């Protein structure tokens, strides 16, 4: 996914905007961008952050250093170059967003057939921000245009639009990505990750509702569009993507992960010598498991953080493999002859776990290796946030394909952890990964650990179920 930040102040806002944007760096490794408005003019800067961190790219940029303004937006992008400055029929706006438009090609072709030109074409695909702008431009008003965008797209998209009248913040139709409003004196900020302003002195005012639109300026916050009734927050934010210090709908991510680890231990009966989390996102699950089971938690897997990003985020498999190989280093003395239980946030593609992490444990002399992912087997490519796109990317679907010799349409029996077919699938997974045992977290346990009603959580990537448009 991507991380977005918008800020409105009565004074210079660039420093708070810069640091709040940087605190979203775990959500993308493609581009970082900032746009500021001084009351008359927009200034923007976009850098690739594939080879260097956001902070270093911008702190060394003299154009950015000399930017001035009391309003701004920032983005860490996993795919599109953004923010963009667009002249709509409602005025000039700097725009950025987080999400994924699953039917973007069809919508783009529809516009092209009408003579509309797209100028931003990274990798042969339309830029989603430019597409969003063209959809918004078809509304009678800007808020009406945002509503039209939400109605036309398949997927989800949260947006920030900075203009003469202020900053519009629009959470996606079902609230799959969060937006939270916070305040520090006369300055207000809207962000995806609430952790991004904790060290900057802001305090949460409230979480925006699904489909809600607000307008911020120096004087007030105006609710332009009331929230829709149905919330479908992405559960994978709790499981992996979100930063541990963040809160979604008032529920803390780290607390969820520790509690999930406890639940995993309650259902487990394996005899082990130690429990260890795959850093960083798997660590809290290990602590929860250890607290519940009484088995000591140790750190035989050490993440070398300088210079290595999250291995799930980069778009290419080659880069993901390189990060997976390089970032985890073993402390062999803690591994030799030990029965080790590994807590992991999830198994998405499975290649990094199989080819790099588990190999390192066996090579270091592990006696047994047990793997406990904190969510069920991922069965469907996400079509709401930029993530996996093909069935063959998913470890569980590859295993099922191998079992049947082809992809099958009805996988219902493989979603039931008490079915014989599910147990057969787990056996094949254990063989493929070369682990002693593999046990996935149950869907109901994962959802219960969030503390939110199950109807407020998106579980599409595990169940393939989604609500009808509301």
N, C-alpha and C positions, 0 to 999 in steps of 0.2 A: 504494500500500500504506500501511501505518501503521508507526510505530516505537514499541516498547514497552521499558520499563525497570522492573526490580524490584530492591529493595535491602533488605538485612537487616544491622543493625549493633547493637553494644552501646551506642551513643551516638546522639545526634541525627543523623538522616540526611538532612534536608531539603535542605541545600545541594548535596550530591553528587547527589541525586535530581533536583533542579531543573536543574542544568547537564547532566547526562547525558541528560535528556529533551530539553532544548533542542538538543542535538547530533543529534537525529533530525528536525529541522525540515524538512529537504529531502524528507521522505517524505510530507508531508501539509500541506494548507492550510485544513482545515475546522475542527478543534477541537484544543485542547490541554487535558489534564487531569492532575490529580495527586490521589492519595489517600494519607494517612498513618495509621498505627496506633500508639497510645501504650501498648498493652498492655490497654486497656479500651475505647477508643472509636475509631471511624473518623472522619476528617474528609476531605472531598473538595472539589475546586473544578474547574469546567470553564469554559473560555472559548472563544469563537469566535476563530479566528486568521486569518480571511479578510481582514481589513483591517488587522491589526496583528500584530507578531511575538509569539511565545510569551513571550520574555523581558519585553517591555514590559507585556503583559497581566497577568502574574503578579507582577512586581516592584512594581507599583503597587497590588496588591490587598491590603488590610489583613487580610482573612480568611486569605489564604495566608501573609502575613508572620507571623501569630500561630500558625500551625499548628506542632505539635510531635509528634515520634514517632521511634522508632528503626527502623521498618519502613515501606516505602512502595512505591507503583507510580506510574509516569507514562506518558503516551501522547501521541503526536502522531498525530491521526487524519485520514484522508483522507475519512471519510464519517460514521461514527457518533459520537454523543456518548458519551464514556467518559472515565474508568472509571465503572462502576456499582457501587453497594453493594447486594448481594442477600442475602436470608436464604434459604439452602437448607436441606434437611433435615439437612445435615451441620454447619450453623452459619452464621455471618454472614461474608461475603467481599466484598472489593473486587476487581473483575475488569476486566481490559482484554485486548485481543487484536489480532492483526495477521493479515489474510488476507481471504478472500472465500468465503461460503457460496453456491454457485451455485444450490442447490435450496432457498434460504431460504423462498421463498413457499410451496412445497409442504409443507415441514416446519412452517411457521407455521400453515397451514390445517389440517394434521393435529391440531395442538394446539388450535386454536380450535374445531374440530368436537367435541373432547372437553370443551369448556367452559373451556379455559384462556384467561386474559385477558392481553393484551399492553398495557403502559402506555406504552412508548417507541415512538413511531411517526413518526420524521422522514420527511417527504416521502411519507407513505403507506406506507412500508416498515417492517417490524419492525426494531428495533435488533438487530444481530447478537450483541451481548454478552448481551442479554436472552434471545434465542433459545438461545444457547449454554448459559446458566445453566439453562434449562428442560430441555434435553437432558441436561446433567450430573446434574441432580436425579433422573433416572431410574435412575442406577446404585446399586448396593448400597453402595458407598463412593465417596468423591470421585474417587480415581484410576480406579475402575471407570466412573464417570460420564464422565470425560474420554475414556476409551477408547470408550465408547458414542457420544459426540459425534463422534469421529474416524471411527467406523464408519458413522454415519448421514449425514454431510454429503458432498456433492459440492463439490469445491473444496479449500481448505486453511485451517487456522486454528491459529495458535500463541497460547497463553494464559498469562497470569499471574493467579493467584488468591491474594490475601493474606488470611489468617485468623488465628485465635487460635493455631493450632499452628505457623504460619510462612508461608512463601511457596512456593507451588507454581509451578513453571515447566514448561510442557509445550510442546515443539516439535511442529509439525504432522506429520501422519502420514508424509509423504514428505520432510520437511525442506525444503520449497520456500522458506520464509523461515528465516533462521538464528537461532539463539540461542546466545550465548556467555557462559560463566561466568568472572568475574574476581574478584580478591581484593586488598584493601589492609588489612593488619594483621588486625583482627577483623571487618572489614566485607566482605561479599560482594555482588556486583552481577550481575544477568543482563540482557543487552541484546540488541537485534537488531543494531545497528551497533557493531562493536568500536572504532571511532574515538571513540565517545562517552565513553569513560573514560580515554583516553590522557593527557589533561591533568589528570586528577584523581588520578593516582598509583596506579591499579589495574594489575594485571598479569594476563594471561590464564591461567586454569587449564586450561580445555578448552572445546571446542565440543560442545554437546548433539547427540546423534544424532537421526535421524528418529523421531518418535513417543515419544521419551524423556521421562520425567517425573521431576523431582527436587523435593525438599522442603528448603528452607533455613530454618534458625532460627539463633539466636545461638550455638548450640553446634556444629552440624555441617551437612554436606550429605548428604542421604540419597537414594540412587537408588530411586525408587518403582517405576518401570517402565523396563526395559531398552530400548535402541533397537531399532527394526525393522531389517530387513536391507537394505531398498531406499532409497537416497537419491536425490532428484530436486531438487537445488538450482536455484532460478530463475536461469537464465543471464543474464537481463536485468538482474539486480543488478550483474553485472560490466560489462555493456555500457553501462548508463545510470543505473539507479535508485540504486545504491550510492554512498556517499561514497568518494572516492579513497583516503583513509587507512585504510579498513576492510579487514578480512580475512574471507574466508569459507572455511571448511575449511582455514585456514592459508594461503590464497592471496590476495595483496594486489591490490586493485582497480586502482590506478594502474599497477602492473607489468603487469597484463593489458592495459590500454589502450595502453601504450607498445609492448608486444610485438605487439599486433594491428596497430598502425600500421606496424610494420616488415613484417609479413606482407602487408599491403595494398600497400606499395611494391614488394615482391618480385614481385608478380603484375602490376604496372602497367608501362606503357610509354609513357605520355603525356608530351609535352614541355611543361613549365610553368616559370613564373618564380618562383613562391613557393607554399608550402603554408600554410594557415591552418585552425585548428580553430574550430568554433562553440562559444564559451565557455558553460558551463564544461566540460561533459562531453566535448566533442569535442577539447579542447586536447591531451590526452595522445596521442591518435591522431596528431595533426599532428606532435608531437615525434618519435614513433616513425617516422613516414613520412620526416621530414626527415633523421633520423639514418641511415636505411637508404639513402635515395636521393641524399643530398648536396644536395638542393634546400633553399634557406634557408626557415626557418619565420619568418613575420612575423605581425603582429597588426592586420590591417585591420578586423577586427570587434571592437569593444570592448563588453563587457557592463557596463551601468550597474547595479551590484548593489544600491545602497541602495533598499530598498522594493520590489524586484521579485523575486518568487519564480520557481521553475521553471515554464516555460510548459506542460509536460506534465501537471503535477499538478492544477491547478484543475479542478473538475468541469464547468463550463460552457464551451462553445465561445467564447462572447463574451469571457469572462475570459481564456481562453488566447490569443485573438487580440490582446487589448489588451496582455498581457504580452509577446507576441512582437514586437509593433510597438515598444514602448517600451524594452525592455531592451537591444537591440543597436543600437549607434551606429557608423557607419563612419568610418574615417580615410581620406578620399577620396584623399589624395596617395599612399597605398600601393596604391591600386586602379587608378587610371587607366592604361589601355593595358597592363595586366598579364594574363598567363595564370595564373589562380588555381585551385588545387586546394583544395577545402573538405573537411575531414574532419568527419563528423557521427556521433554515436553511432548514430542510427537515423532512419528515416523512418516515422513512425507514421501520422498522418492526412495529412501532406503539405501542408496548407493554410498553415501558418506558414512553412515553407521556401519555398514557391512565392510566396505573396502578400506576404511581408515581407522575408525575408533576401535571397533572390536578386534581387528587384526593387531593393533597395538597392545591391547590387553592380553590376548593370547600369547603374543611374542614375549611379553614381559613375565610370563609364567603363571597366569591366572589358572586356578584349579577349576572353577566354574564361573560362568557369566550368565546372570539372569537380567533380563531387560524389562522395565516397567514404564511404558509410555503413559503420559497423564491424560490421554484422550483416546477415544476409540480409533479404529483403523479408518483412515481417510479414504473415501470411496468415490467422491465426485469432485472434479475440478471446480474450484471456486469461480463463479461468474459475477461476483459482486465487488470484489477487491482484487487488485492485480496480483495474481499468484499462479498456481499451477493451471495449465490450460488444456492439457490432454490426458486421457485416461492412462496412457502408457507411462506418464510421469509418476503415477501413484503406485507405490509398492504393493498395496493390497490388491489393486486391480490387475497388476502383472501376475501376481501369484494365482489369482482366480483364473486368469487367461491360461496360464500354464496347466492348471488343473483340468480345464475343459478343452484346451487346444484352440480356443478363440475367446474373444470378448462375448459375454452373455448379457442380455438386456435385463433380465430379472435376477437381481442379486439379493432379494429379500432374506433368504435363509442365511446369508453371510452377515447380516446385520444383527442377528439374534445370537448373543454369546452362549446361549444354552442349546443351540441346535448342533446336531452331529456334523453338518457341513461346516459350520463355523469352527468347530474343534479340529476338523481335518485341515482347514485353511491355516490355523495356528501351527499345526504340526509341520506343514509345508514351509511356513515362514521361519520356524525354528531351524529347519534344515538349511534353508537358503541363507539365513544370517549366520549360521553356525553358532548358535547360542544354546545354553543349557535349558532355559525356559524363557518363554515370552508370554506376558499377560498384559492386555490392554485395559485401560480404565473403562468402566461401563458408562454408557451415555447418561443414564439417570444420575450416577454418582458425580460425573463431571458437571452436569447442569445444576445439581443441588449445591455443589461447592461454591457456585457464584453468589448464592443468596438471592438471586432474582427469580421471578416466576418463569417457568419454562417457556411460556408463550411469548416472553420478551426476548428470547435468545434465538439467533440464527444458527441452525445446525445443518445447513444444506450440505456442507462438505462431508458429513458423516452419514446423513440419511437421504439426501436428494430431495427433501421436502422443503417447499417454500409456500408462503401464503399467497392467496390471490390478491391482485392489486386492490388496495383500499384507498 
